[in-house]
Amino acid sequence: MNGRVKKLGKKLATKLLHDMVLMRRFEEKAGQMYGLKKIGGFCHLYIGQEASAAGSIGALDMKKDYILGAYRDHAYALAAGMTPREIMAELYGKATGCSKGKGGSMHMYSNEKHMFGGNGIVGGQIPVATGVALKIRYMEEDGVVICYFGDGAIHQGAFHESLNLASIHKLPIIYVCENNQYGMGTDFRRVSSVDDFSIMAASYGMEGLQVNGMDVGEVYETFSRTVDEIRHNPSPKLFEVKTYRYRGHSMSDPAKYRTKEELEGYKNQDPILIFLEAMKKEDFITDSAYEKMDKDIKEICEDAVAFAEDSPQPALDELYTDVFAQV
């Protein structure tokens, strides 16, 4: 880890740490507001998986690249450059939200930032992302698509159909299975004939790779190298990012299907704390500098809540806007 942090350099390492801490504190605040019934509907938190989004999206150029994900999407939106204010307002269902309060937790979206959604349908984003990659190929653009989905979605038919199409057309896309060990409440090994999802890539003639999703440096290096390869020689990839969620599947899940010992074991692999310690060893950050970073980020999250609280509800005449086309 230390050698990898040194290679990243102080500036990039600090940004990756900042991005992960922002994701963590934002999600903690979102969970708190959900508990206070300020946020309704579904809410899936990303706590524990921060290295995956920070490292992979950190390797992209969001002026020409695109990301699409599933319903655990707040962190993707933050990493893409969307503001905590517009994300929190969307969670609150307010008019100032990124989807005008109509999408909620599972449907973060920004055309400007090339964040083309969370998706509430399991695996629904996979063919959509494939279509975005086809558009890039057809228009002879220089972009790359990253499509995130969980281990529970890898058994959907749309996954297999999309990878086959992507391979045939040599599309510039990285399919990322974020394996957090549980599809809702079921250990992935109980429902999968293989426990290394990356080998599925061979069925479609594409490269497959497992990545340690608890090490942001490894994630960044792997995706940075791969994105550069795809820009020069478009071809799809399938990565399995091995990670772990510290909270339940959603806010309504007590997660009693796993032991306290298992959870504590993974908390000892906390991607933020491990990366922070490695940065300290390289003299990239001090305790006081980190405390200030954390304090500033907590204030940003408090500000996002205040903004959401003060924002108006969507107007009644907005009910059908962006739902039906005007003919």
Backbone torsions as a table, in degrees:
resi	resn	phi	psi	omega
1	MET	NA	-45.3	-176.4
2	ASN	-60.6	-43.4	179.3
3	GLY	-62.8	-37.1	179.9
4	ARG	-68.4	-40.0	178.7
5	VAL	-63.8	-42.2	179.0
6	LYS	-61.1	-40.4	179.9
7	LYS	-66.0	-34.4	178.9
8	LEU	-64.6	-36.5	-176.4
9	GLY	89.1	158.0	-173.7
10	LYS	-62.8	-44.1	-175.0
11	LYS	-63.7	-49.5	-178.5
12	LEU	-68.7	-42.0	179.8
13	ALA	-60.8	-40.8	179.4
14	THR	-64.7	-39.1	178.4
15	LYS	-65.3	-43.6	180.0
16	LEU	-63.2	-40.7	177.1
17	LEU	-63.5	-46.2	179.4
18	HIS	-58.0	-45.2	-178.7
19	ASP	-62.1	-41.8	-179.7
20	MET	-67.7	-41.9	179.9
21	VAL	-66.3	-38.8	177.4
22	LEU	-61.4	-43.6	177.6
23	MET	-60.4	-45.9	-176.9
24	ARG	-63.6	-50.0	-177.6
25	ARG	-68.2	-35.5	177.4
26	PHE	-64.3	-45.0	-178.9
27	GLU	-66.3	-37.9	176.3
28	GLU	-62.2	-41.2	178.8
29	LYS	-68.2	-39.8	177.4
30	ALA	-62.0	-42.4	177.6
31	GLY	-62.6	-40.1	178.0
32	GLN	-63.7	-44.8	-179.1
33	MET	-68.5	-31.6	175.4
34	TYR	-65.5	-42.3	178.3
35	GLY	-62.6	-29.5	178.0
36	LEU	-86.3	5.5	178.8
37	LYS	64.6	25.3	173.2
38	LYS	-81.1	-24.7	-179.7
39	ILE	-117.3	131.4	-179.7
40	GLY	-113.0	179.6	177.8
41	GLY	75.0	-153.6	179.8
42	PHE	-84.3	150.7	177.1
43	CYS	-152.8	112.6	-178.4
44	HIS	-111.9	118.8	-175.6
45	LEU	-92.8	152.0	-173.3
46	TYR	-103.2	8.8	-172.4
47	ILE	-59.5	124.1	-177.4
48	GLY	106.1	-22.6	-174.9
49	GLN	-103.5	10.7	-169.6
50	GLU	-57.7	-33.0	-177.0
51	ALA	-63.4	-31.4	-178.8
52	SER	-64.1	-53.5	-178.6
53	ALA	-69.1	-44.7	-176.6
54	ALA	-63.2	-44.9	-177.1
55	GLY	-71.2	-41.4	-176.8
56	SER	-75.8	-47.0	-179.5
57	ILE	-71.1	-28.6	175.5
58	GLY	-62.5	-20.4	180.0
59	ALA	-88.5	-2.9	-176.4
60	LEU	-97.8	163.7	168.9
61	ASP	-110.5	101.7	-171.9
62	MET	-73.4	2.9	171.7
63	LYS	-80.2	-23.3	-178.9
64	LYS	-131.7	-13.5	178.6
65	ASP	-96.8	167.9	-176.1
66	TYR	-136.5	149.8	172.4
67	ILE	-130.4	144.8	173.7
68	LEU	-138.5	143.5	-177.0
69	GLY	-143.9	-172.8	179.5
70	ALA	-94.3	-153.8	-173.1
71	TYR	-81.8	-11.2	175.9
72	ARG	-92.2	68.8	-160.7
73	ASP	-115.4	0.2	-177.6
74	HIS	-59.4	-42.1	-176.3
75	ALA	-66.7	-37.3	177.0
76	TYR	-60.2	-43.6	-178.8
77	ALA	-61.8	-44.2	178.4
78	LEU	-62.5	-45.5	-178.5
79	ALA	-65.4	-29.9	179.0
80	ALA	-74.7	-12.3	178.9
81	GLY	105.5	5.5	174.6
82	MET	-70.7	151.0	-172.9
83	THR	-83.6	146.5	174.5
84	PRO	-56.5	-32.1	179.7
85	ARG	-62.0	-51.8	-176.4
86	GLU	-69.4	-28.5	178.1
87	ILE	-73.3	-46.4	179.5
88	MET	-65.0	-39.4	178.4
89	ALA	-62.2	-35.4	176.9
90	GLU	-67.6	-39.3	176.0
91	LEU	-60.5	-35.7	179.5
92	TYR	-78.3	-10.6	-177.2
93	GLY	74.7	30.9	-176.9
94	LYS	-96.4	158.6	-176.0
95	ALA	-63.5	-24.0	-179.2
96	THR	-84.7	1.6	178.6
97	GLY	-69.8	161.9	-175.8
98	CYS	-63.4	-24.9	174.9
99	SER	-113.5	27.3	177.4
100	LYS	61.1	25.6	177.9
101	GLY	80.2	4.8	-175.2
102	LYS	-96.5	-13.9	-175.5
103	GLY	-102.3	-40.2	-178.2
104	GLY	74.7	-161.9	-171.0
105	SER	-53.9	-37.6	-170.9
106	MET	-89.5	0.8	-172.9
107	HIS	-134.5	54.2	171.8
108	MET	-69.1	140.9	-175.6
109	TYR	-157.0	140.2	172.2
110	SER	-151.8	112.9	176.7
111	ASN	-64.4	-40.5	-178.4
112	GLU	-62.6	-41.9	-176.7
113	LYS	-91.2	3.9	179.5
114	HIS	60.3	29.8	171.8
115	MET	-96.9	99.7	-171.6
116	PHE	-95.7	37.0	166.7
117	GLY	109.1	141.9	136.0
118	GLY	-70.3	160.4	-180.0
119	ASN	-143.5	127.5	-177.2
120	GLY	-79.3	-10.0	179.7
121	ILE	-93.5	125.8	-178.6
122	VAL	-59.9	116.4	-179.0
123	GLY	81.6	-2.6	-176.8
124	GLY	-63.1	-27.3	-178.4
125	GLN	-76.6	-18.1	-172.9
126	ILE	-66.4	-50.7	175.9
127	PRO	-67.3	-30.1	177.5
128	VAL	-64.9	-45.5	178.7
129	ALA	-62.7	-36.8	177.6
130	THR	-63.0	-37.9	176.7
131	GLY	-65.8	-38.6	177.1
132	VAL	-63.6	-42.3	178.3
133	ALA	-64.8	-36.3	176.8
134	LEU	-64.7	-39.5	176.5
135	LYS	-61.0	-43.3	178.7
136	ILE	-60.9	-44.2	-179.5
137	ARG	-65.4	-44.1	-177.4
138	TYR	-65.0	-40.9	-178.2
139	MET	-85.5	1.7	179.3
140	GLU	55.8	45.5	177.9
141	GLU	-90.9	175.1	-173.9
142	ASP	-106.5	17.3	-173.7
143	GLY	-87.9	164.9	176.2
144	VAL	-131.1	142.2	179.0
145	VAL	-108.2	136.1	167.3
146	ILE	-113.6	127.0	179.0
147	CYS	-115.9	116.5	-179.5
148	TYR	-97.9	141.5	173.0
149	PHE	-156.1	162.1	-178.3
150	GLY	-90.5	172.0	179.6
151	ASP	-62.8	-24.9	178.5
152	GLY	-70.7	-22.6	-176.9
153	ALA	-88.9	-12.9	-172.9
154	ILE	-69.9	-13.5	179.0
155	HIS	-95.4	2.4	177.4
156	GLN	-74.4	145.8	179.3
157	GLY	-60.9	-33.9	-178.9
158	ALA	-61.1	-30.6	177.7
159	PHE	-61.3	-51.2	-176.2
160	HIS	-67.3	-41.0	178.7
161	GLU	-63.0	-41.4	-177.9
162	SER	-67.7	-44.2	-179.6
163	LEU	-64.7	-37.1	177.7
164	ASN	-63.2	-45.8	179.4
165	LEU	-63.9	-42.8	-178.7
166	ALA	-62.8	-37.5	-179.8
167	SER	-71.2	-40.3	178.9
168	ILE	-60.1	-42.4	-174.9
169	HIS	-97.4	4.9	178.4
170	LYS	53.0	56.3	-174.8
171	LEU	-82.6	146.6	-178.5
172	PRO	-83.5	76.8	-174.1
173	ILE	-143.3	142.5	172.6
174	ILE	-113.3	115.6	174.8
175	TYR	-85.9	122.6	-174.5
176	VAL	-116.7	108.7	173.9
177	CYS	-88.9	107.5	176.6
178	GLU	-84.6	95.3	-176.1
179	ASN	-85.3	96.6	178.6
180	ASN	-94.4	19.9	171.4
181	GLN	84.9	-19.3	-176.4
182	TYR	-135.1	127.0	169.2
183	GLY	-89.1	99.8	-170.2
184	MET	60.7	-96.7	-179.2
185	GLY	-121.9	15.8	-175.5
186	THR	-116.4	126.9	175.2
187	ASP	-56.4	130.3	-173.3
188	PHE	-59.8	-26.5	-179.0
189	ARG	-69.3	-19.7	180.0
190	ARG	-78.8	-18.5	-174.7
191	VAL	-123.0	6.8	-179.2
192	SER	-124.0	137.2	179.0
193	SER	-76.1	-14.5	175.3
194	VAL	-129.2	150.1	177.2
195	ASP	-110.5	11.3	171.8
196	ASP	-125.2	95.4	-175.2
197	PHE	-66.2	-22.2	-176.4
198	SER	-63.6	-24.5	-178.6
199	ILE	-71.8	-14.5	176.9
200	MET	-63.5	-22.2	-179.9
201	ALA	-59.5	-33.4	-177.2
202	ALA	-61.5	-27.9	179.8
203	SER	-64.5	-20.8	-176.3
204	TYR	-119.3	14.5	174.7
205	GLY	67.6	31.6	179.1
206	MET	-125.0	164.8	179.7
207	GLU	-73.1	137.1	174.1
208	GLY	-124.1	147.2	-175.6
209	LEU	-154.0	140.4	171.0
210	GLN	-95.0	139.4	-178.6
211	VAL	-129.0	139.6	176.0
212	ASN	-75.2	101.1	-176.6
213	GLY	-77.1	3.2	175.3
214	MET	-99.7	1.5	-179.3
215	ASP	-121.3	100.6	-175.1
216	VAL	-63.8	-30.5	178.0
217	GLY	-65.7	-44.1	177.9
218	GLU	-65.0	-41.1	179.1
219	VAL	-61.5	-48.9	-178.3
220	TYR	-61.0	-48.1	-177.9
221	GLU	-60.5	-44.6	-178.5
222	THR	-63.2	-46.8	-177.6
223	PHE	-73.5	-35.1	178.4
224	SER	-61.8	-45.3	179.2
225	ARG	-64.7	-42.8	-176.2
226	THR	-70.2	-41.3	178.4
227	VAL	-60.6	-41.6	178.4
228	ASP	-63.8	-40.4	178.1
229	GLU	-62.0	-44.2	-177.1
230	ILE	-66.9	-35.7	178.7
231	ARG	-61.6	-36.3	-177.6
232	HIS	-87.8	-26.6	-178.3
233	ASN	-147.5	83.9	-174.7
234	PRO	-53.3	127.2	175.8
235	SER	-168.2	145.1	-178.1
236	PRO	-77.8	155.2	176.8
237	LYS	-133.9	156.5	172.8
238	LEU	-126.1	115.8	178.6
239	PHE	-112.9	135.7	169.8
240	GLU	-103.4	111.6	178.7
241	VAL	-94.9	110.8	-177.3
242	LYS	-80.7	115.2	-175.8
243	THR	-141.6	-166.6	-177.4
244	TYR	-160.3	136.0	175.7
245	ARG	-98.1	134.1	-178.2
246	TYR	-84.0	-20.7	178.0
247	ARG	-101.1	178.7	177.0
248	GLY	-68.0	174.6	178.6
249	HIS	-54.9	-45.1	174.0
250	SER	-138.9	-179.2	-177.6
251	MET	-65.6	-18.0	-179.0
252	SER	-93.5	4.4	-174.8
253	ASP	-103.8	115.7	179.0
254	PRO	-77.7	-7.1	175.1
255	ALA	57.3	44.1	-179.7
256	LYS	-80.7	0.9	-179.7
257	TYR	-83.8	0.4	177.2
258	ARG	-128.5	156.7	-176.6
259	THR	-86.4	158.1	175.7
260	LYS	-62.8	-34.9	-179.7
261	GLU	-64.7	-40.9	177.9
262	GLU	-62.8	-46.8	-179.2
263	LEU	-61.2	-44.8	-180.0
264	GLU	-64.2	-36.4	178.3
265	GLY	-61.4	-41.7	178.6
266	TYR	-73.9	-29.3	177.1
267	LYS	-67.3	-23.6	174.4
268	ASN	-72.2	-10.7	176.0
269	GLN	-105.5	20.2	-177.1
270	ASP	-48.4	117.8	-175.2
271	PRO	-61.7	-29.4	179.9
272	ILE	-74.0	-49.2	-176.7
273	LEU	-66.1	-40.3	179.4
274	ILE	-64.8	-43.3	-179.9
275	PHE	-68.0	-38.9	178.3
276	LEU	-60.7	-46.1	-180.0
277	GLU	-63.1	-39.1	178.3
278	ALA	-65.4	-37.9	177.5
279	MET	-66.2	-38.1	177.7
280	LYS	-62.2	-40.4	-179.4
281	LYS	-65.4	-27.2	177.8
282	GLU	-91.9	4.1	-177.3
283	ASP	59.8	33.3	177.2
284	PHE	-86.3	-18.9	-178.8
285	ILE	-156.2	150.1	176.1
286	THR	-109.2	167.8	177.7
287	ASP	-59.6	-42.6	-178.1
288	SER	-67.1	-37.8	178.9
289	ALA	-66.4	-38.9	178.3
290	TYR	-68.2	-41.2	179.1
291	GLU	-60.3	-38.8	178.0
292	LYS	-67.8	-42.9	177.3
293	MET	-57.1	-48.1	-178.1
294	ASP	-63.4	-42.0	179.4
295	LYS	-63.3	-45.1	179.5
296	ASP	-62.3	-40.5	-179.4
297	ILE	-68.1	-39.6	177.3
298	LYS	-61.8	-36.7	177.7
299	GLU	-67.2	-37.7	176.8
300	ILE	-61.3	-41.7	-179.6
301	CYS	-69.5	-37.6	175.1
302	GLU	-63.4	-40.4	178.1
303	ASP	-63.4	-38.9	179.0
304	ALA	-62.6	-39.7	177.6
305	VAL	-64.9	-45.7	179.7
306	ALA	-60.7	-41.1	177.9
307	PHE	-61.8	-45.2	179.8
308	ALA	-64.5	-41.9	179.2
309	GLU	-59.9	-40.5	-174.9
310	ASP	-84.5	-10.8	-176.4
311	SER	-77.0	151.5	-178.6
312	PRO	-78.7	156.3	171.3
313	GLN	-70.0	153.8	175.3
314	PRO	-59.5	139.9	178.8
315	ALA	-67.6	150.3	-177.7
316	LEU	-60.0	-36.0	-178.5
317	ASP	-74.1	-0.8	174.7
318	GLU	-88.0	-0.9	-172.7
319	LEU	-54.3	-40.5	-176.5
320	TYR	-106.5	0.3	178.9
321	THR	-66.1	134.9	-180.0
322	ASP	65.6	15.0	176.0
323	VAL	-107.7	-47.8	177.5
324	PHE	-114.8	140.0	176.3
325	ALA	-75.2	143.4	175.0
326	GLN	-84.2	120.9	-176.6
327	VAL	-103.3	NA	NA
